[in-house]
Amino acid sequence: MNEPNRPPAPAAPEFATRDPGQASFWDERFERGFTPWDQAGVQPQFEAFAAAHPAATVLIPGCGNAWEAGWLAGRGRTVRAIDFSPAAVASARAALGPHAAAVEEADFYTYAPPFAPDWVFERAFLCALPPAQRERYARRLAALLAPGALLAGYFFVGEPQKGPPFPIVRAELDALLAPYFTLLDDQPATGSLPVFEGRERWMTWCRNEAAAPAR
């Protein structure tokens, strides 16, 4: 059920591109203004976590409009937000204005950030990926983060459905990340958008001392 005064998620129009593993899929949606995953701001759990880790350098993959990057950059934080969709990057840079330099067009699997991230912020990135890429996602995160660094954000948990967004079964998420990360915090998300409502969780995972994954 939607919260009072909150509009329902818009129905998806017809699109030419069908493969969310391709940048063109996301280009078409940004160009046509269909972004039901876009928060148009930052959520309280993100703000609270950022305030509790004021010195953390932050990487935001699959950033979309990158509102969180703008929020962090505006407070003097070291942050990079990346997306492989040129239309998403253009939209984010327009939205961020003076902080547009925090956003880069890049492939998450090959991108080398200009700093060692203390925190990777997950927000609608894992659930946007084709499920076949999940193992690669986990390995790349583990390669990017040093032991003790954090993966924290919103995870879309539930039974499989046609997507994106693609929910992940909780047991599968645990099995995916447990070889590299230890779960520190898990709580229901607050203020979720209709497309995610009731199935988002705020989680914090810490990179453990496991051997470096194969790239």
PyMOL CGO cylinders between C-alpha atoms (Angstrom):
from pymol import cmd
from pymol.cgo import CYLINDER

trace = [
    CYLINDER, 0.00, 0.00, 0.00, 1.29, 3.46, -0.82, 0.3, 1, 1, 1, 1, 1, 1,
    CYLINDER, 1.29, 3.46, -0.82, 1.76, 6.00, 1.92, 0.3, 1, 1, 1, 1, 1, 1,
    CYLINDER, 1.76, 6.00, 1.92, -0.80, 8.85, 2.06, 0.3, 1, 1, 1, 1, 1, 1,
    CYLINDER, -0.80, 8.85, 2.06, -0.20, 11.54, -0.57, 0.3, 1, 1, 1, 1, 1, 1,
    CYLINDER, -0.20, 11.54, -0.57, 2.53, 9.50, -2.24, 0.3, 1, 1, 1, 1, 1, 1,
    CYLINDER, 2.53, 9.50, -2.24, 1.82, 8.88, -5.95, 0.3, 1, 1, 1, 1, 1, 1,
    CYLINDER, 1.82, 8.88, -5.95, 2.00, 5.29, -7.18, 0.3, 1, 1, 1, 1, 1, 1,
    CYLINDER, 2.00, 5.29, -7.18, 4.91, 4.16, -9.32, 0.3, 1, 1, 1, 1, 1, 1,
    CYLINDER, 4.91, 4.16, -9.32, 4.25, 5.19, -12.93, 0.3, 1, 1, 1, 1, 1, 1,
    CYLINDER, 4.25, 5.19, -12.93, 3.40, 2.52, -15.46, 0.3, 1, 1, 1, 1, 1, 1,
    CYLINDER, 3.40, 2.52, -15.46, 6.33, 1.74, -17.74, 0.3, 1, 1, 1, 1, 1, 1,
    CYLINDER, 6.33, 1.74, -17.74, 5.97, 3.01, -21.31, 0.3, 1, 1, 1, 1, 1, 1,
    CYLINDER, 5.97, 3.01, -21.31, 7.10, 0.95, -24.26, 0.3, 1, 1, 1, 1, 1, 1,
    CYLINDER, 7.10, 0.95, -24.26, 10.86, 1.04, -24.78, 0.3, 1, 1, 1, 1, 1, 1,
    CYLINDER, 10.86, 1.04, -24.78, 13.02, -0.17, -27.65, 0.3, 1, 1, 1, 1, 1, 1,
    CYLINDER, 13.02, -0.17, -27.65, 15.80, -1.50, -25.42, 0.3, 1, 1, 1, 1, 1, 1,
    CYLINDER, 15.80, -1.50, -25.42, 15.23, -4.56, -23.21, 0.3, 1, 1, 1, 1, 1, 1,
    CYLINDER, 15.23, -4.56, -23.21, 18.63, -5.49, -21.79, 0.3, 1, 1, 1, 1, 1, 1,
    CYLINDER, 18.63, -5.49, -21.79, 19.52, -3.71, -18.52, 0.3, 1, 1, 1, 1, 1, 1,
    CYLINDER, 19.52, -3.71, -18.52, 23.07, -4.91, -18.95, 0.3, 1, 1, 1, 1, 1, 1,
    CYLINDER, 23.07, -4.91, -18.95, 23.48, -2.38, -21.76, 0.3, 1, 1, 1, 1, 1, 1,
    CYLINDER, 23.48, -2.38, -21.76, 23.96, 1.37, -21.27, 0.3, 1, 1, 1, 1, 1, 1,
    CYLINDER, 23.96, 1.37, -21.27, 21.39, 2.03, -24.01, 0.3, 1, 1, 1, 1, 1, 1,
    CYLINDER, 21.39, 2.03, -24.01, 18.67, 0.56, -21.79, 0.3, 1, 1, 1, 1, 1, 1,
    CYLINDER, 18.67, 0.56, -21.79, 19.27, 3.23, -19.16, 0.3, 1, 1, 1, 1, 1, 1,
    CYLINDER, 19.27, 3.23, -19.16, 19.96, 5.97, -21.70, 0.3, 1, 1, 1, 1, 1, 1,
    CYLINDER, 19.96, 5.97, -21.70, 16.48, 5.55, -23.14, 0.3, 1, 1, 1, 1, 1, 1,
    CYLINDER, 16.48, 5.55, -23.14, 14.83, 5.72, -19.75, 0.3, 1, 1, 1, 1, 1, 1,
    CYLINDER, 14.83, 5.72, -19.75, 16.71, 8.82, -18.63, 0.3, 1, 1, 1, 1, 1, 1,
    CYLINDER, 16.71, 8.82, -18.63, 16.11, 10.51, -21.97, 0.3, 1, 1, 1, 1, 1, 1,
    CYLINDER, 16.11, 10.51, -21.97, 12.38, 9.84, -21.69, 0.3, 1, 1, 1, 1, 1, 1,
    CYLINDER, 12.38, 9.84, -21.69, 12.19, 10.81, -18.02, 0.3, 1, 1, 1, 1, 1, 1,
    CYLINDER, 12.19, 10.81, -18.02, 11.13, 7.38, -16.75, 0.3, 1, 1, 1, 1, 1, 1,
    CYLINDER, 11.13, 7.38, -16.75, 13.08, 7.00, -13.48, 0.3, 1, 1, 1, 1, 1, 1,
    CYLINDER, 13.08, 7.00, -13.48, 10.76, 5.56, -10.80, 0.3, 1, 1, 1, 1, 1, 1,
    CYLINDER, 10.76, 5.56, -10.80, 13.83, 4.56, -8.76, 0.3, 1, 1, 1, 1, 1, 1,
    CYLINDER, 13.83, 4.56, -8.76, 14.95, 8.19, -8.42, 0.3, 1, 1, 1, 1, 1, 1,
    CYLINDER, 14.95, 8.19, -8.42, 14.60, 9.51, -4.87, 0.3, 1, 1, 1, 1, 1, 1,
    CYLINDER, 14.60, 9.51, -4.87, 15.15, 13.14, -5.94, 0.3, 1, 1, 1, 1, 1, 1,
    CYLINDER, 15.15, 13.14, -5.94, 17.01, 13.65, -2.66, 0.3, 1, 1, 1, 1, 1, 1,
    CYLINDER, 17.01, 13.65, -2.66, 18.64, 11.63, 0.10, 0.3, 1, 1, 1, 1, 1, 1,
    CYLINDER, 18.64, 11.63, 0.10, 17.06, 9.37, 2.70, 0.3, 1, 1, 1, 1, 1, 1,
    CYLINDER, 17.06, 9.37, 2.70, 17.41, 9.66, 6.49, 0.3, 1, 1, 1, 1, 1, 1,
    CYLINDER, 17.41, 9.66, 6.49, 19.31, 6.39, 6.92, 0.3, 1, 1, 1, 1, 1, 1,
    CYLINDER, 19.31, 6.39, 6.92, 21.89, 7.57, 4.41, 0.3, 1, 1, 1, 1, 1, 1,
    CYLINDER, 21.89, 7.57, 4.41, 22.25, 10.90, 6.20, 0.3, 1, 1, 1, 1, 1, 1,
    CYLINDER, 22.25, 10.90, 6.20, 22.62, 9.21, 9.57, 0.3, 1, 1, 1, 1, 1, 1,
    CYLINDER, 22.62, 9.21, 9.57, 25.27, 6.79, 8.29, 0.3, 1, 1, 1, 1, 1, 1,
    CYLINDER, 25.27, 6.79, 8.29, 27.20, 9.56, 6.54, 0.3, 1, 1, 1, 1, 1, 1,
    CYLINDER, 27.20, 9.56, 6.54, 27.12, 11.66, 9.71, 0.3, 1, 1, 1, 1, 1, 1,
    CYLINDER, 27.12, 11.66, 9.71, 28.45, 8.71, 11.72, 0.3, 1, 1, 1, 1, 1, 1,
    CYLINDER, 28.45, 8.71, 11.72, 31.36, 8.23, 9.27, 0.3, 1, 1, 1, 1, 1, 1,
    CYLINDER, 31.36, 8.23, 9.27, 32.43, 11.81, 8.53, 0.3, 1, 1, 1, 1, 1, 1,
    CYLINDER, 32.43, 11.81, 8.53, 35.92, 10.94, 7.28, 0.3, 1, 1, 1, 1, 1, 1,
    CYLINDER, 35.92, 10.94, 7.28, 34.89, 8.12, 4.93, 0.3, 1, 1, 1, 1, 1, 1,
    CYLINDER, 34.89, 8.12, 4.93, 35.72, 8.43, 1.25, 0.3, 1, 1, 1, 1, 1, 1,
    CYLINDER, 35.72, 8.43, 1.25, 32.75, 7.25, -0.78, 0.3, 1, 1, 1, 1, 1, 1,
    CYLINDER, 32.75, 7.25, -0.78, 32.20, 5.46, -4.09, 0.3, 1, 1, 1, 1, 1, 1,
    CYLINDER, 32.20, 5.46, -4.09, 28.67, 5.30, -5.52, 0.3, 1, 1, 1, 1, 1, 1,
    CYLINDER, 28.67, 5.30, -5.52, 28.28, 2.85, -8.42, 0.3, 1, 1, 1, 1, 1, 1,
    CYLINDER, 28.28, 2.85, -8.42, 25.27, 2.96, -10.72, 0.3, 1, 1, 1, 1, 1, 1,
    CYLINDER, 25.27, 2.96, -10.72, 24.58, 6.43, -9.40, 0.3, 1, 1, 1, 1, 1, 1,
    CYLINDER, 24.58, 6.43, -9.40, 21.75, 7.62, -11.64, 0.3, 1, 1, 1, 1, 1, 1,
    CYLINDER, 21.75, 7.62, -11.64, 21.06, 11.24, -10.71, 0.3, 1, 1, 1, 1, 1, 1,
    CYLINDER, 21.06, 11.24, -10.71, 23.64, 10.99, -7.91, 0.3, 1, 1, 1, 1, 1, 1,
    CYLINDER, 23.64, 10.99, -7.91, 21.76, 13.01, -5.30, 0.3, 1, 1, 1, 1, 1, 1,
    CYLINDER, 21.76, 13.01, -5.30, 23.84, 11.42, -2.55, 0.3, 1, 1, 1, 1, 1, 1,
    CYLINDER, 23.84, 11.42, -2.55, 27.07, 12.44, -4.26, 0.3, 1, 1, 1, 1, 1, 1,
    CYLINDER, 27.07, 12.44, -4.26, 25.87, 16.04, -4.40, 0.3, 1, 1, 1, 1, 1, 1,
    CYLINDER, 25.87, 16.04, -4.40, 24.90, 15.91, -0.73, 0.3, 1, 1, 1, 1, 1, 1,
    CYLINDER, 24.90, 15.91, -0.73, 28.33, 14.58, 0.24, 0.3, 1, 1, 1, 1, 1, 1,
    CYLINDER, 28.33, 14.58, 0.24, 30.30, 16.91, -2.04, 0.3, 1, 1, 1, 1, 1, 1,
    CYLINDER, 30.30, 16.91, -2.04, 28.37, 19.88, -0.70, 0.3, 1, 1, 1, 1, 1, 1,
    CYLINDER, 28.37, 19.88, -0.70, 29.68, 18.99, 2.75, 0.3, 1, 1, 1, 1, 1, 1,
    CYLINDER, 29.68, 18.99, 2.75, 33.28, 18.74, 1.63, 0.3, 1, 1, 1, 1, 1, 1,
    CYLINDER, 33.28, 18.74, 1.63, 33.37, 14.96, 1.49, 0.3, 1, 1, 1, 1, 1, 1,
    CYLINDER, 33.37, 14.96, 1.49, 35.54, 12.96, -0.90, 0.3, 1, 1, 1, 1, 1, 1,
    CYLINDER, 35.54, 12.96, -0.90, 33.13, 11.16, -3.24, 0.3, 1, 1, 1, 1, 1, 1,
    CYLINDER, 33.13, 11.16, -3.24, 32.93, 9.73, -6.75, 0.3, 1, 1, 1, 1, 1, 1,
    CYLINDER, 32.93, 9.73, -6.75, 29.70, 8.60, -8.36, 0.3, 1, 1, 1, 1, 1, 1,
    CYLINDER, 29.70, 8.60, -8.36, 29.82, 6.52, -11.53, 0.3, 1, 1, 1, 1, 1, 1,
    CYLINDER, 29.82, 6.52, -11.53, 27.37, 5.28, -14.13, 0.3, 1, 1, 1, 1, 1, 1,
    CYLINDER, 27.37, 5.28, -14.13, 27.91, 3.61, -17.50, 0.3, 1, 1, 1, 1, 1, 1,
    CYLINDER, 27.91, 3.61, -17.50, 24.92, 5.37, -19.04, 0.3, 1, 1, 1, 1, 1, 1,
    CYLINDER, 24.92, 5.37, -19.04, 25.92, 8.65, -20.73, 0.3, 1, 1, 1, 1, 1, 1,
    CYLINDER, 25.92, 8.65, -20.73, 22.36, 9.95, -20.33, 0.3, 1, 1, 1, 1, 1, 1,
    CYLINDER, 22.36, 9.95, -20.33, 22.40, 9.20, -16.60, 0.3, 1, 1, 1, 1, 1, 1,
    CYLINDER, 22.40, 9.20, -16.60, 25.73, 10.98, -16.20, 0.3, 1, 1, 1, 1, 1, 1,
    CYLINDER, 25.73, 10.98, -16.20, 24.48, 14.02, -18.12, 0.3, 1, 1, 1, 1, 1, 1,
    CYLINDER, 24.48, 14.02, -18.12, 21.34, 14.11, -15.97, 0.3, 1, 1, 1, 1, 1, 1,
    CYLINDER, 21.34, 14.11, -15.97, 23.36, 13.81, -12.75, 0.3, 1, 1, 1, 1, 1, 1,
    CYLINDER, 23.36, 13.81, -12.75, 25.79, 16.54, -13.73, 0.3, 1, 1, 1, 1, 1, 1,
    CYLINDER, 25.79, 16.54, -13.73, 22.89, 18.86, -14.55, 0.3, 1, 1, 1, 1, 1, 1,
    CYLINDER, 22.89, 18.86, -14.55, 21.25, 18.06, -11.20, 0.3, 1, 1, 1, 1, 1, 1,
    CYLINDER, 21.25, 18.06, -11.20, 24.44, 18.51, -9.16, 0.3, 1, 1, 1, 1, 1, 1,
    CYLINDER, 24.44, 18.51, -9.16, 25.48, 21.83, -10.64, 0.3, 1, 1, 1, 1, 1, 1,
    CYLINDER, 25.48, 21.83, -10.64, 28.64, 23.00, -8.83, 0.3, 1, 1, 1, 1, 1, 1,
    CYLINDER, 28.64, 23.00, -8.83, 29.34, 19.44, -7.69, 0.3, 1, 1, 1, 1, 1, 1,
    CYLINDER, 29.34, 19.44, -7.69, 29.04, 17.89, -11.17, 0.3, 1, 1, 1, 1, 1, 1,
    CYLINDER, 29.04, 17.89, -11.17, 32.72, 16.90, -11.13, 0.3, 1, 1, 1, 1, 1, 1,
    CYLINDER, 32.72, 16.90, -11.13, 31.88, 14.22, -8.56, 0.3, 1, 1, 1, 1, 1, 1,
    CYLINDER, 31.88, 14.22, -8.56, 30.18, 12.21, -11.33, 0.3, 1, 1, 1, 1, 1, 1,
    CYLINDER, 30.18, 12.21, -11.33, 32.02, 10.15, -13.95, 0.3, 1, 1, 1, 1, 1, 1,
    CYLINDER, 32.02, 10.15, -13.95, 30.97, 7.95, -16.84, 0.3, 1, 1, 1, 1, 1, 1,
    CYLINDER, 30.97, 7.95, -16.84, 32.57, 4.58, -16.13, 0.3, 1, 1, 1, 1, 1, 1,
    CYLINDER, 32.57, 4.58, -16.13, 32.12, 0.82, -16.07, 0.3, 1, 1, 1, 1, 1, 1,
    CYLINDER, 32.12, 0.82, -16.07, 31.97, -0.41, -12.48, 0.3, 1, 1, 1, 1, 1, 1,
    CYLINDER, 31.97, -0.41, -12.48, 33.86, -3.58, -13.33, 0.3, 1, 1, 1, 1, 1, 1,
    CYLINDER, 33.86, -3.58, -13.33, 36.92, -1.78, -14.68, 0.3, 1, 1, 1, 1, 1, 1,
    CYLINDER, 36.92, -1.78, -14.68, 36.81, 1.62, -12.95, 0.3, 1, 1, 1, 1, 1, 1,
    CYLINDER, 36.81, 1.62, -12.95, 39.78, 2.59, -10.79, 0.3, 1, 1, 1, 1, 1, 1,
    CYLINDER, 39.78, 2.59, -10.79, 38.67, 5.30, -8.33, 0.3, 1, 1, 1, 1, 1, 1,
    CYLINDER, 38.67, 5.30, -8.33, 41.12, 8.12, -7.56, 0.3, 1, 1, 1, 1, 1, 1,
    CYLINDER, 41.12, 8.12, -7.56, 41.15, 7.12, -3.89, 0.3, 1, 1, 1, 1, 1, 1,
    CYLINDER, 41.15, 7.12, -3.89, 40.75, 3.99, -1.80, 0.3, 1, 1, 1, 1, 1, 1,
    CYLINDER, 40.75, 3.99, -1.80, 37.03, 3.89, -0.88, 0.3, 1, 1, 1, 1, 1, 1,
    CYLINDER, 37.03, 3.89, -0.88, 36.18, 3.58, 2.78, 0.3, 1, 1, 1, 1, 1, 1,
    CYLINDER, 36.18, 3.58, 2.78, 32.52, 3.13, 1.89, 0.3, 1, 1, 1, 1, 1, 1,
    CYLINDER, 32.52, 3.13, 1.89, 30.71, 1.90, -1.18, 0.3, 1, 1, 1, 1, 1, 1,
    CYLINDER, 30.71, 1.90, -1.18, 27.13, 3.15, -1.11, 0.3, 1, 1, 1, 1, 1, 1,
    CYLINDER, 27.13, 3.15, -1.11, 24.63, 0.71, -2.58, 0.3, 1, 1, 1, 1, 1, 1,
    CYLINDER, 24.63, 0.71, -2.58, 21.40, 2.28, -3.84, 0.3, 1, 1, 1, 1, 1, 1,
    CYLINDER, 21.40, 2.28, -3.84, 19.38, 0.52, -6.54, 0.3, 1, 1, 1, 1, 1, 1,
    CYLINDER, 19.38, 0.52, -6.54, 22.54, -0.73, -8.27, 0.3, 1, 1, 1, 1, 1, 1,
    CYLINDER, 22.54, -0.73, -8.27, 22.53, -4.42, -7.41, 0.3, 1, 1, 1, 1, 1, 1,
    CYLINDER, 22.53, -4.42, -7.41, 18.80, -4.67, -8.18, 0.3, 1, 1, 1, 1, 1, 1,
    CYLINDER, 18.80, -4.67, -8.18, 19.36, -2.95, -11.54, 0.3, 1, 1, 1, 1, 1, 1,
    CYLINDER, 19.36, -2.95, -11.54, 21.90, -5.54, -12.66, 0.3, 1, 1, 1, 1, 1, 1,
    CYLINDER, 21.90, -5.54, -12.66, 20.88, -8.67, -14.55, 0.3, 1, 1, 1, 1, 1, 1,
    CYLINDER, 20.88, -8.67, -14.55, 20.99, -11.46, -11.94, 0.3, 1, 1, 1, 1, 1, 1,
    CYLINDER, 20.99, -11.46, -11.94, 23.70, -13.25, -13.93, 0.3, 1, 1, 1, 1, 1, 1,
    CYLINDER, 23.70, -13.25, -13.93, 26.08, -10.42, -12.96, 0.3, 1, 1, 1, 1, 1, 1,
    CYLINDER, 26.08, -10.42, -12.96, 25.67, -10.79, -9.20, 0.3, 1, 1, 1, 1, 1, 1,
    CYLINDER, 25.67, -10.79, -9.20, 28.76, -12.92, -8.61, 0.3, 1, 1, 1, 1, 1, 1,
    CYLINDER, 28.76, -12.92, -8.61, 30.84, -10.49, -10.65, 0.3, 1, 1, 1, 1, 1, 1,
    CYLINDER, 30.84, -10.49, -10.65, 29.38, -7.57, -8.64, 0.3, 1, 1, 1, 1, 1, 1,
    CYLINDER, 29.38, -7.57, -8.64, 30.40, -9.18, -5.34, 0.3, 1, 1, 1, 1, 1, 1,
    CYLINDER, 30.40, -9.18, -5.34, 33.91, -9.97, -6.55, 0.3, 1, 1, 1, 1, 1, 1,
    CYLINDER, 33.91, -9.97, -6.55, 34.40, -6.43, -7.82, 0.3, 1, 1, 1, 1, 1, 1,
    CYLINDER, 34.40, -6.43, -7.82, 33.24, -4.91, -4.54, 0.3, 1, 1, 1, 1, 1, 1,
    CYLINDER, 33.24, -4.91, -4.54, 35.63, -7.13, -2.64, 0.3, 1, 1, 1, 1, 1, 1,
    CYLINDER, 35.63, -7.13, -2.64, 38.48, -6.09, -4.93, 0.3, 1, 1, 1, 1, 1, 1,
    CYLINDER, 38.48, -6.09, -4.93, 37.70, -2.38, -4.49, 0.3, 1, 1, 1, 1, 1, 1,
    CYLINDER, 37.70, -2.38, -4.49, 37.41, -2.42, -0.70, 0.3, 1, 1, 1, 1, 1, 1,
    CYLINDER, 37.41, -2.42, -0.70, 40.25, -3.02, 1.72, 0.3, 1, 1, 1, 1, 1, 1,
    CYLINDER, 40.25, -3.02, 1.72, 39.66, -5.05, 4.88, 0.3, 1, 1, 1, 1, 1, 1,
    CYLINDER, 39.66, -5.05, 4.88, 37.63, -2.95, 7.31, 0.3, 1, 1, 1, 1, 1, 1,
    CYLINDER, 37.63, -2.95, 7.31, 36.02, -0.83, 4.58, 0.3, 1, 1, 1, 1, 1, 1,
    CYLINDER, 36.02, -0.83, 4.58, 32.24, -0.77, 4.37, 0.3, 1, 1, 1, 1, 1, 1,
    CYLINDER, 32.24, -0.77, 4.37, 29.50, -1.65, 1.92, 0.3, 1, 1, 1, 1, 1, 1,
    CYLINDER, 29.50, -1.65, 1.92, 26.38, 0.11, 3.19, 0.3, 1, 1, 1, 1, 1, 1,
    CYLINDER, 26.38, 0.11, 3.19, 23.07, 1.11, 1.72, 0.3, 1, 1, 1, 1, 1, 1,
    CYLINDER, 23.07, 1.11, 1.72, 19.73, -0.15, 0.50, 0.3, 1, 1, 1, 1, 1, 1,
    CYLINDER, 19.73, -0.15, 0.50, 19.21, -3.73, -0.67, 0.3, 1, 1, 1, 1, 1, 1,
    CYLINDER, 19.21, -3.73, -0.67, 16.05, -4.83, -2.50, 0.3, 1, 1, 1, 1, 1, 1,
    CYLINDER, 16.05, -4.83, -2.50, 15.17, -8.19, -0.93, 0.3, 1, 1, 1, 1, 1, 1,
    CYLINDER, 15.17, -8.19, -0.93, 12.39, -10.50, -2.06, 0.3, 1, 1, 1, 1, 1, 1,
    CYLINDER, 12.39, -10.50, -2.06, 11.32, -13.32, -4.31, 0.3, 1, 1, 1, 1, 1, 1,
    CYLINDER, 11.32, -13.32, -4.31, 12.43, -13.21, -7.94, 0.3, 1, 1, 1, 1, 1, 1,
    CYLINDER, 12.43, -13.21, -7.94, 10.40, -11.10, -10.34, 0.3, 1, 1, 1, 1, 1, 1,
    CYLINDER, 10.40, -11.10, -10.34, 10.69, -9.69, -13.81, 0.3, 1, 1, 1, 1, 1, 1,
    CYLINDER, 10.69, -9.69, -13.81, 12.77, -6.56, -13.60, 0.3, 1, 1, 1, 1, 1, 1,
    CYLINDER, 12.77, -6.56, -13.60, 14.55, -4.33, -13.22, 0.3, 1, 1, 1, 1, 1, 1,
    CYLINDER, 14.55, -4.33, -13.22, 14.40, -3.89, -10.34, 0.3, 1, 1, 1, 1, 1, 1,
    CYLINDER, 14.40, -3.89, -10.34, 15.39, -7.48, -9.61, 0.3, 1, 1, 1, 1, 1, 1,
    CYLINDER, 15.39, -7.48, -9.61, 14.86, -8.45, -5.96, 0.3, 1, 1, 1, 1, 1, 1,
    CYLINDER, 14.86, -8.45, -5.96, 17.33, -10.86, -4.43, 0.3, 1, 1, 1, 1, 1, 1,
    CYLINDER, 17.33, -10.86, -4.43, 16.29, -13.64, -2.07, 0.3, 1, 1, 1, 1, 1, 1,
    CYLINDER, 16.29, -13.64, -2.07, 17.75, -12.97, 1.36, 0.3, 1, 1, 1, 1, 1, 1,
    CYLINDER, 17.75, -12.97, 1.36, 19.56, -16.30, 1.56, 0.3, 1, 1, 1, 1, 1, 1,
    CYLINDER, 19.56, -16.30, 1.56, 21.10, -15.63, -1.85, 0.3, 1, 1, 1, 1, 1, 1,
    CYLINDER, 21.10, -15.63, -1.85, 22.27, -12.17, -0.77, 0.3, 1, 1, 1, 1, 1, 1,
    CYLINDER, 22.27, -12.17, -0.77, 23.91, -13.64, 2.33, 0.3, 1, 1, 1, 1, 1, 1,
    CYLINDER, 23.91, -13.64, 2.33, 25.62, -16.34, 0.29, 0.3, 1, 1, 1, 1, 1, 1,
    CYLINDER, 25.62, -16.34, 0.29, 26.76, -13.77, -2.29, 0.3, 1, 1, 1, 1, 1, 1,
    CYLINDER, 26.76, -13.77, -2.29, 28.46, -11.42, 0.16, 0.3, 1, 1, 1, 1, 1, 1,
    CYLINDER, 28.46, -11.42, 0.16, 29.48, -13.68, 3.06, 0.3, 1, 1, 1, 1, 1, 1,
    CYLINDER, 29.48, -13.68, 3.06, 32.70, -14.92, 1.41, 0.3, 1, 1, 1, 1, 1, 1,
    CYLINDER, 32.70, -14.92, 1.41, 34.05, -11.35, 1.51, 0.3, 1, 1, 1, 1, 1, 1,
    CYLINDER, 34.05, -11.35, 1.51, 31.95, -9.37, 4.00, 0.3, 1, 1, 1, 1, 1, 1,
    CYLINDER, 31.95, -9.37, 4.00, 30.58, -9.59, 7.53, 0.3, 1, 1, 1, 1, 1, 1,
    CYLINDER, 30.58, -9.59, 7.53, 27.11, -8.20, 8.17, 0.3, 1, 1, 1, 1, 1, 1,
    CYLINDER, 27.11, -8.20, 8.17, 27.15, -5.49, 10.85, 0.3, 1, 1, 1, 1, 1, 1,
    CYLINDER, 27.15, -5.49, 10.85, 23.67, -3.97, 10.61, 0.3, 1, 1, 1, 1, 1, 1,
    CYLINDER, 23.67, -3.97, 10.61, 20.34, -4.91, 9.06, 0.3, 1, 1, 1, 1, 1, 1,
    CYLINDER, 20.34, -4.91, 9.06, 17.14, -2.91, 9.45, 0.3, 1, 1, 1, 1, 1, 1,
    CYLINDER, 17.14, -2.91, 9.45, 14.02, -2.11, 7.46, 0.3, 1, 1, 1, 1, 1, 1,
    CYLINDER, 14.02, -2.11, 7.46, 14.40, 0.84, 5.12, 0.3, 1, 1, 1, 1, 1, 1,
    CYLINDER, 14.40, 0.84, 5.12, 12.37, 3.95, 5.81, 0.3, 1, 1, 1, 1, 1, 1,
    CYLINDER, 12.37, 3.95, 5.81, 10.88, 6.30, 3.23, 0.3, 1, 1, 1, 1, 1, 1,
    CYLINDER, 10.88, 6.30, 3.23, 11.13, 3.85, 0.33, 0.3, 1, 1, 1, 1, 1, 1,
    CYLINDER, 11.13, 3.85, 0.33, 9.76, 4.75, -3.07, 0.3, 1, 1, 1, 1, 1, 1,
    CYLINDER, 9.76, 4.75, -3.07, 6.70, 2.78, -4.26, 0.3, 1, 1, 1, 1, 1, 1,
    CYLINDER, 6.70, 2.78, -4.26, 8.79, 0.59, -6.57, 0.3, 1, 1, 1, 1, 1, 1,
    CYLINDER, 8.79, 0.59, -6.57, 10.81, -0.63, -3.55, 0.3, 1, 1, 1, 1, 1, 1,
    CYLINDER, 10.81, -0.63, -3.55, 8.36, -0.23, -0.68, 0.3, 1, 1, 1, 1, 1, 1,
    CYLINDER, 8.36, -0.23, -0.68, 8.22, -3.03, 1.87, 0.3, 1, 1, 1, 1, 1, 1,
    CYLINDER, 8.22, -3.03, 1.87, 11.20, -4.89, 0.39, 0.3, 1, 1, 1, 1, 1, 1,
    CYLINDER, 11.20, -4.89, 0.39, 14.16, -2.59, 1.02, 0.3, 1, 1, 1, 1, 1, 1,
    CYLINDER, 14.16, -2.59, 1.02, 16.56, -3.07, 3.88, 0.3, 1, 1, 1, 1, 1, 1,
    CYLINDER, 16.56, -3.07, 3.88, 19.38, -0.85, 5.10, 0.3, 1, 1, 1, 1, 1, 1,
    CYLINDER, 19.38, -0.85, 5.10, 22.44, -3.04, 5.57, 0.3, 1, 1, 1, 1, 1, 1,
    CYLINDER, 22.44, -3.04, 5.57, 26.04, -2.44, 6.53, 0.3, 1, 1, 1, 1, 1, 1,
    CYLINDER, 26.04, -2.44, 6.53, 28.66, -5.01, 5.55, 0.3, 1, 1, 1, 1, 1, 1,
    CYLINDER, 28.66, -5.01, 5.55, 32.35, -4.87, 6.52, 0.3, 1, 1, 1, 1, 1, 1,
    CYLINDER, 32.35, -4.87, 6.52, 35.04, -6.19, 4.20, 0.3, 1, 1, 1, 1, 1, 1,
    CYLINDER, 35.04, -6.19, 4.20, 36.68, -9.06, 5.99, 0.3, 1, 1, 1, 1, 1, 1,
    CYLINDER, 36.68, -9.06, 5.99, 40.15, -10.54, 5.75, 0.3, 1, 1, 1, 1, 1, 1,
    CYLINDER, 40.15, -10.54, 5.75, 39.23, -13.16, 3.15, 0.3, 1, 1, 1, 1, 1, 1,
    CYLINDER, 39.23, -13.16, 3.15, 41.61, -13.72, 0.27, 0.3, 1, 1, 1, 1, 1, 1,
    CYLINDER, 41.61, -13.72, 0.27, 41.29, -11.29, -2.61, 0.3, 1, 1, 1, 1, 1, 1,
    CYLINDER, 41.29, -11.29, -2.61, 38.74, -12.52, -5.18, 0.3, 1, 1, 1, 1, 1, 1,
    CYLINDER, 38.74, -12.52, -5.18, 39.60, -13.43, -8.73, 0.3, 1, 1, 1, 1, 1, 1,
    CYLINDER, 39.60, -13.43, -8.73, 38.77, -10.47, -10.97, 0.3, 1, 1, 1, 1, 1, 1,
]
cmd.load_cgo(trace, "trace")
